[in-house]
Amino acid sequence: MPKFYFQLLDRDGVGATETGYEFASIEAAKAEARRVLAEMAAEGLPAEPLNMLSVELFDESRRPLAEIRLILEEIVVKR
């Protein structure tokens, strides 16, 4: 099975995973990235200045394959 690597971006900055994880397919690896992003959001929503949480997915050669993002957008209604 191919190995995939993850890089996380949260309120504390960027954290790269040095451990490769084996998944049967890129779709399975993307599903895991979504699950990880949901766990990150459960620990707290994104904050300024980025207002974003992100999980980047890389292949065995560390080439980027996909990025899954959660963006918090505040819309102010003017009265």
N, C-alpha and C positions, 0 to 999 in steps of 0.2 A: 504494500500500500504506500502511496506517496505521503511525504511529510509536508506539513504546513506550519507556518510560523505566524504569530500574532504580535501586533504592536498596539498598545492601548494608549489612549489620550483621555485623561480625566482632569479633575481640578488640581491634581498634584503634578501634572505635566505628562510627559511621554514615558512609557515604560515598555521596553521591548522584551519579548519572551525569547530566551536563548534556547529553550527546549522546543524541539520539533514534535508535532503531534500527528499521528497517522490517522487519516480518514480515507474511506473508500473512494470518495470523489470530491471535487471542488464544491459541489452542492452541499455535501455533508459538512465540509469545513465552514461554509458560509452559514449553515444552520447553527453551528457551534459559536461562530462570531456573534450572531444575533442573540443567542442565549447569554453569552458573556456580557454583551451590551445591556441586556435587560437586568442582569445582576448589578452592573455598575450603576444603572439608573435607580435601582431599589435602594442603593446606599446613599443616594442624594442626586437631585437633578443638577444639570449643568449650571455653572455660574459664570459671571462675567470674568474676564473680558471676552472669552470665546463663546460662551453659552452653548457648548457642544461637548458631547462625549463621542468617542470614535474607537472602532476596532478595525485595524488594517490587517489584511490577510496577504501573506506572501507564500510563494512556492519554495521548494527545496533549495533553489538557487538564490533565494531572497528577492526574487522579482515580484513586484506588487501585482496582486490579482484582483482585489476588491477592497472597498472601504465601506463599512456600515456605520452610519452616523445617526445620532439623536441630537437634534437641534431644538433648543428652547427659544421661542420667539415671543416677545411681549408686544402686544399691539395696544397702543394707548388711544383711547377714543377721546377726541377733542369735543368739548361741549361749548 
